[in-house]
Structures are given as structure tokens and as C-alpha cells.
């Protein structure tokens, strides 16, 4: 997990569940989405205030989702708004993952 002590202020994020100063994850993909976000922030692709605003907007969008689904959608919207990728590229990657999962035997790691 990325080092956060000198980085982003996690308490600034709406509904973030923390154990002490560390985020709580229920699934591995949640930790990966978290790590991608922190990595992009650390690379200067967006400010932490921009991220907090994007996540807040998604959480208050009226859509009923679990926390990290909101997180992932907010990240997708922010990276497309910042022209870091396109919606089409994200959709293609999602389809690639679905295709890879469909051809992967149960219990085996999914490879693209």
C-alpha cells in the first residue's frame, strides 16, 4: 500500500473508513483502485482537493453503490476529464478484462 503519512490527507475524503490512519479494504481491487489514485496524485496528475471533490460529487450523485465503486467511477471520470485516458480506452480495457476472465479457468489468475 502506498505511503500516506506525508502524502494525501485521507480524513478529507467523505465516508473513508480508516483503521487508525490506514484505509480499510474489503477486496483486493479496492486496494488497487486506492493505490492507482494515490500514484496519480503523487505524480502530479491532480491535486488532493480535486480528488476529494471528484469523490464527493460521485458519492452525492444519487447512485446507490458501495464506497469503492464510487471511488472507481470518480477516478475514471477524473482521468478522462484530465485527458489522461479516454472513455473509449477505459471501456476497451474493461471489455478486455471481461474477455480474459471468461477464458480463464476458475482459480487461475486472469491475464490480459
Secondary structure, DSSP 8 states (H G I E B T S, - for coil): ----TTS--GGGSTT--EETTEE--SSHHHHHHHHHHHHHHHTTSS-HHHHHHHHHHHHTTS----HHHHHHHHHHHHHHHTTSS-HHHHHHHHHHHHHHHHHS-TTS----
